[in-house]
Amino acid sequence: MNRTSAEEFLDLYRVVLPDFTQSVDQLVSGPCIAMEIRQQDCVQSFKKLCGSYDPNVGRSKGETQTLRSLYGQDRHRNAVHCSDIGDEGPIECEFFFVLLPEKKQ
C-alpha cells in the first residue's frame, strides 16, 4: 500500500485516531493482506479474534491468544486492522477490492 492509499483508507478514522500519522506509517511499512470475511456476526467474531486495539492492554486483560497479543508490538504496530462497526466492512472491502484495483489500471 502506498501512503496516499493508506491515508484514503484510514480517512474515516482521521478524527478519532489521535495518532493517525503513525497508523498510516504502519500500513505502508510492509506488505498488506486484505481479506473479506463473510459469516453471521463476523464483526464481533473477528474483533474477538483480533483482540484489543493496543496489544499491551489486551495482554494485561489476559488476552494471550488473540492476533494482536501474539503478533502486535504496540497500538501502532498491532498486527491487524479490523472493522469496528458492521457498516464499515462493506465500505472497506469496496476500497480494497474495487477502488484500489481500479486506480492501478
N, C-alpha and C positions, 0 to 999 in steps of 0.2 A: 504494500500500500504506500502510495506517496503522500506527502504532507497535505496537499490540497484535498485529496480524497478522505484522509483521516479527519481533517477539520470539518469537512462536509458531513461525514458520518456522525461525528460527535457534536455537531452544531446544536442539536436538540438539548444537549447536556451543558452547553456553554454557561447558562445562567445558574445551574445548580451545582456544577463542579468547581470548587474554588481553585483547584489545581488542573484546570482544563489543558494548559500547555503541556504539563507533564504527562497527561493521559494521551495526548496526540503524539508526543515524543515516543511513548511506549508502543503505540500502534505502528509507528514507522521504523521501529528498531530492529525488526526481523520479519521472518515470514508470517503471513496471516492466513489462517484457515477459516473459511466461513462455512457454516452448516445450518441447514433448516431442519428443525425438529418438529415433527408432527405427531402429536398424541394428545389424548384427553388431559387437560390440566398441565400442559407442558411447561408453562412459565414457572409455576410453583415447583414442579418436579426438578426442572433444570436449575432453578435458583438453589434448591436444597443440595443438589449435586455439586454446584459451584462453591457454595459456602459464602461466608461474609465477604463483603467488598474488600475489607482490609484483612488479609490472611492472619496477621498478628492478633487482631481482635478475635477472629474465628478460633485460632489456636487457644486463646485464653478462655474461650467459652467451651472448649472441649471438642471442637470440630477437628478431628485428626485425620479423617478420610475424605475430606472434600478436595476438589481440584485445586482450589486456592490455598488451602492449608498444606497440601502436598507439594505444589509446584510454585506458588506465589512467594514473592520476597517481601513486598510491602504494598501499600494501597495503589501505587502507580504500576508496579510490576506484579500484578495479581494473577497472572496466568491466563485469565479468560474474561471475556465480556459476555454478559447475558442480559437479555431484556428484562426490565423490572415490571413492565405492565404488558398485558396481553395485546393491547393495540399497537405496541411498538414492534413486536415480532414481524408482522407482515410488512411494515414500513422498512425495517432493517433488511429483510430478505429481498425486497424490491431493490433496495440500494445495491446490495452485493450481487444479485443475480440478474438484474435487468439494467439498472442505470450504469453501474461500473463497466460492464462489458460493452455497452453502447458507446461510452466515452473512448474506449480503446480502438474502436473501428474507424 
